[in-house]
Amino acid sequence: MTQPTPIRGVLPVVQTLFDDTGAIDSAAMVGELTWVLDQGVAGLTTGMVSEILRLTEGERRELSEVVVGVARDRGALSIVSAGAESTRTAVAHARHAESIGADAVMAIPPISVALDDSETFAYFAAIADATTIGLVVQDASGYVGRPLSIEVQVELFERYSDRIYFKPEAAPIGPRLSELRNATGGEARAFEGSGGAALIDSYRRGIVGTMPGTEVCWGIQRMWRAVTEGDWAVAYAISGPLNAMVSLQTSIDTYVAIEKHLLVRQGVIASEAARRPLSFVIDGETRAEVDRLFDQLKVVALEHA
């Protein structure tokens, strides 16, 4: 059997863009994705911040096809979100992702039900058994759902160690990451998923990459290079304004609003439109603070380019 493509490095979670009718704007998305890859990152990812929970099943496939197509044309990695409320639907998304050439899928567990460990394991195992590409097990409980137990993650690692990855987001992120690392003899491959805020600490605990947003992926790419080279002064200089910015992003909708605002500001996209209903709409004072922190981050990143 062909070994799955290894995934690592900076893999930003893309924003889904909409046209004036509310449909996915595929042409605008090609522009966004091209800009992201121009920042030197390893590839593209779809996930919670891509507003996948507000897309139809057909739109999720459309989004996946655009993302995988752009990544393939650029020789970059692509990871497609496959999580769903039923195992059947998650498997269908995963199979579709593999059929269009994705390098891996990423899945959160169902969020509308409280599953025990055996059901949670069976859900992820079904996705893995239905495909041959990598699977990123995402614990998105910092925003939705319940934390995944370390026991379930270890069991998945033991069965699918050649192609399983983890994205731990349950608090406390650092200690839980170390617990998973120790329970797998240091072999579990994990990604940081807090927008870069926990990147330095997580790198010291053994991550293989990070999945931030797209809006300042140039800064996070520079920080990733710094930590991999042991240049801690640069990494900490970038983390200051970055962490202050991420501290304003406390929910999926705040991530979406702030990321789209900054993409518009940089001329990458033309509209901040997001799917409703929304729990957060960016106000003027938040916008001003985000802009101040963005300016600081830009200066620091340029100083250490």
JOWOZI-V167775 format. One record per residue. N is the residue number from 1. RES is the residue in three letters. PHI is phi in whole degrees, 0 to 359 (999 if undefined). Layout:
n->N res->RES phi->PHI
n->N res->RES phi->PHI
This chain:
n->1 res->MET phi->999
n->2 res->THR phi->294
n->3 res->GLN phi->286
n->4 res->PRO phi->295
n->5 res->THR phi->295
n->6 res->PRO phi->295
n->7 res->ILE phi->241
n->8 res->ARG phi->193
n->9 res->GLY phi->90
n->10 res->VAL phi->271
n->11 res->LEU phi->232
n->12 res->PRO phi->298
n->13 res->VAL phi->274
n->14 res->VAL phi->280
n->15 res->GLN phi->271
n->16 res->THR phi->272
n->17 res->LEU phi->253
n->18 res->PHE phi->236
n->19 res->ASP phi->271
n->20 res->ASP phi->294
n->21 res->THR phi->269
n->22 res->GLY phi->93
n->23 res->ALA phi->276
n->24 res->ILE phi->299
n->25 res->ASP phi->264
n->26 res->SER phi->297
n->27 res->ALA phi->296
n->28 res->ALA phi->296
n->29 res->MET phi->293
n->30 res->VAL phi->300
n->31 res->GLY phi->297
n->32 res->GLU phi->299
n->33 res->LEU phi->294
n->34 res->THR phi->297
n->35 res->TRP phi->299
n->36 res->VAL phi->301
n->37 res->LEU phi->293
n->38 res->ASP phi->295
n->39 res->GLN phi->277
n->40 res->GLY phi->89
n->41 res->VAL phi->285
n->42 res->ALA phi->279
n->43 res->GLY phi->175
n->44 res->LEU phi->233
n->45 res->THR phi->225
n->46 res->THR phi->251
n->47 res->GLY phi->194
n->48 res->MET phi->302
n->49 res->VAL phi->288
n->50 res->SER phi->281
n->51 res->GLU phi->63
n->52 res->ILE phi->297
n->53 res->LEU phi->290
n->54 res->ARG phi->251
n->55 res->LEU phi->261
n->56 res->THR phi->286
n->57 res->GLU phi->300
n->58 res->GLY phi->295
n->59 res->GLU phi->294
n->60 res->ARG phi->298
n->61 res->ARG phi->294
n->62 res->GLU phi->299
n->63 res->LEU phi->300
n->64 res->SER phi->301
n->65 res->GLU phi->294
n->66 res->VAL phi->295
n->67 res->VAL phi->296
n->68 res->VAL phi->296
n->69 res->GLY phi->297
n->70 res->VAL phi->295
n->71 res->ALA phi->299
n->72 res->ARG phi->299
n->73 res->ASP phi->296
n->74 res->ARG phi->261
n->75 res->GLY phi->69
n->76 res->ALA phi->253
n->77 res->LEU phi->283
n->78 res->SER phi->221
n->79 res->ILE phi->235
n->80 res->VAL phi->247
n->81 res->SER phi->290
n->82 res->ALA phi->235
n->83 res->GLY phi->298
n->84 res->ALA phi->203
n->85 res->GLU phi->279
n->86 res->SER phi->232
n->87 res->THR phi->299
n->88 res->ARG phi->302
n->89 res->THR phi->292
n->90 res->ALA phi->299
n->91 res->VAL phi->297
n->92 res->ALA phi->297
n->93 res->HIS phi->297
n->94 res->ALA phi->295
n->95 res->ARG phi->296
n->96 res->HIS phi->298
n->97 res->ALA phi->302
n->98 res->GLU phi->294
n->99 res->SER phi->293
n->100 res->ILE phi->263
n->101 res->GLY phi->101
n->102 res->ALA phi->296
n->103 res->ASP phi->277
n->104 res->ALA phi->196
n->105 res->VAL phi->242
n->106 res->MET phi->233
n->107 res->ALA phi->222
n->108 res->ILE phi->269
n->109 res->PRO phi->285
n->110 res->PRO phi->305
n->111 res->ILE phi->249
n->112 res->SER phi->267
n->113 res->VAL phi->225
n->114 res->ALA phi->263
n->115 res->LEU phi->265
n->116 res->ASP phi->278
n->117 res->ASP phi->298
n->118 res->SER phi->293
n->119 res->GLU phi->290
n->120 res->THR phi->296
n->121 res->PHE phi->299
n->122 res->ALA phi->298
n->123 res->TYR phi->297
n->124 res->PHE phi->292
n->125 res->ALA phi->296
n->126 res->ALA phi->296
n->127 res->ILE phi->295
n->128 res->ALA phi->297
n->129 res->ASP phi->290
n->130 res->ALA phi->274
n->131 res->THR phi->223
n->132 res->THR phi->239
n->133 res->ILE phi->268
n->134 res->GLY phi->294
n->135 res->LEU phi->229
n->136 res->VAL phi->263
n->137 res->VAL phi->274
n->138 res->GLN phi->259
n->139 res->ASP phi->264
n->140 res->ALA phi->267
n->141 res->SER phi->290
n->142 res->GLY phi->294
n->143 res->TYR phi->235
n->144 res->VAL phi->218
n->145 res->GLY phi->75
n->146 res->ARG phi->248
n->147 res->PRO phi->298
n->148 res->LEU phi->279
n->149 res->SER phi->289
n->150 res->ILE phi->298
n->151 res->GLU phi->299
n->152 res->VAL phi->296
n->153 res->GLN phi->295
n->154 res->VAL phi->295
n->155 res->GLU phi->298
n->156 res->LEU phi->295
n->157 res->PHE phi->299
n->158 res->GLU phi->295
n->159 res->ARG phi->274
n->160 res->TYR phi->235
n->161 res->SER phi->301
n->162 res->ASP phi->285
n->163 res->ARG phi->217
n->164 res->ILE phi->256
n->165 res->TYR phi->227
n->166 res->PHE phi->226
n->167 res->LYS phi->229
n->168 res->PRO phi->279
n->169 res->GLU phi->234
n->170 res->ALA phi->282
n->171 res->ALA phi->282
n->172 res->PRO phi->279
n->173 res->ILE phi->300
n->174 res->GLY phi->301
n->175 res->PRO phi->300
n->176 res->ARG phi->291
n->177 res->LEU phi->297
n->178 res->SER phi->294
n->179 res->GLU phi->297
n->180 res->LEU phi->294
n->181 res->ARG phi->302
n->182 res->ASN phi->293
n->183 res->ALA phi->289
n->184 res->THR phi->248
n->185 res->GLY phi->63
n->186 res->GLY phi->77
n->187 res->GLU phi->262
n->188 res->ALA phi->297
n->189 res->ARG phi->259
n->190 res->ALA phi->230
n->191 res->PHE phi->243
n->192 res->GLU phi->286
n->193 res->GLY phi->225
n->194 res->SER phi->248
n->195 res->GLY phi->70
n->196 res->GLY phi->96
n->197 res->ALA phi->296
n->198 res->ALA phi->256
n->199 res->LEU phi->296
n->200 res->ILE phi->295
n->201 res->ASP phi->297
n->202 res->SER phi->293
n->203 res->TYR phi->299
n->204 res->ARG phi->294
n->205 res->ARG phi->263
n->206 res->GLY phi->106
n->207 res->ILE phi->293
n->208 res->VAL phi->253
n->209 res->GLY phi->176
n->210 res->THR phi->218
n->211 res->MET phi->237
n->212 res->PRO phi->273
n->213 res->GLY phi->281
n->214 res->THR phi->269
n->215 res->GLU phi->297
n->216 res->VAL phi->232
n->217 res->CYS phi->297
n->218 res->TRP phi->297
n->219 res->GLY phi->289
n->220 res->ILE phi->288
n->221 res->GLN phi->298
n->222 res->ARG phi->294
n->223 res->MET phi->292
n->224 res->TRP phi->299
n->225 res->ARG phi->299
n->226 res->ALA phi->296
n->227 res->VAL phi->291
n->228 res->THR phi->289
n->229 res->GLU phi->265
n->230 res->GLY phi->75
n->231 res->ASP phi->269
n->232 res->TRP phi->291
n->233 res->ALA phi->297
n->234 res->VAL phi->293
n->235 res->ALA phi->302
n->236 res->TYR phi->290
n->237 res->ALA phi->297
n->238 res->ILE phi->288
n->239 res->SER phi->293
n->240 res->GLY phi->301
n->241 res->PRO phi->295
n->242 res->LEU phi->297
n->243 res->ASN phi->296
n->244 res->ALA phi->297
n->245 res->MET phi->291
n->246 res->VAL phi->296
n->247 res->SER phi->297
n->248 res->LEU phi->277
n->249 res->GLN phi->255
n->250 res->THR phi->252
n->251 res->SER phi->205
n->252 res->ILE phi->301
n->253 res->ASP phi->292
n->254 res->THR phi->289
n->255 res->TYR phi->301
n->256 res->VAL phi->300
n->257 res->ALA phi->297
n->258 res->ILE phi->289
n->259 res->GLU phi->296
n->260 res->LYS phi->292
n->261 res->HIS phi->302
n->262 res->LEU phi->288
n->263 res->LEU phi->293
n->264 res->VAL phi->296
n->265 res->ARG phi->303
n->266 res->GLN phi->276
n->267 res->GLY phi->77
n->268 res->VAL phi->280
n->269 res->ILE phi->231
n->270 res->ALA phi->257
n->271 res->SER phi->221
n->272 res->GLU phi->267
n->273 res->ALA phi->303
n->274 res->ALA phi->227
n->275 res->ARG phi->289
n->276 res->ARG phi->261
n->277 res->PRO phi->281
n->278 res->LEU phi->242
n->279 res->SER phi->268
n->280 res->PHE phi->209
n->281 res->VAL phi->234
n->282 res->ILE phi->297
n->283 res->ASP phi->261
n->284 res->GLY phi->299
n->285 res->GLU phi->289
n->286 res->THR phi->296
n->287 res->ARG phi->301
n->288 res->ALA phi->294
n->289 res->GLU phi->292
n->290 res->VAL phi->300
n->291 res->ASP phi->296
n->292 res->ARG phi->298
n->293 res->LEU phi->291
n->294 res->PHE phi->300
n->295 res->ASP phi->299
n->296 res->GLN phi->296
n->297 res->LEU phi->297
n->298 res->LYS phi->298
n->299 res->VAL phi->298
n->300 res->VAL phi->297
n->301 res->ALA phi->296
n->302 res->LEU phi->293
n->303 res->GLU phi->298
n->304 res->HIS phi->244
n->305 res->ALA phi->297
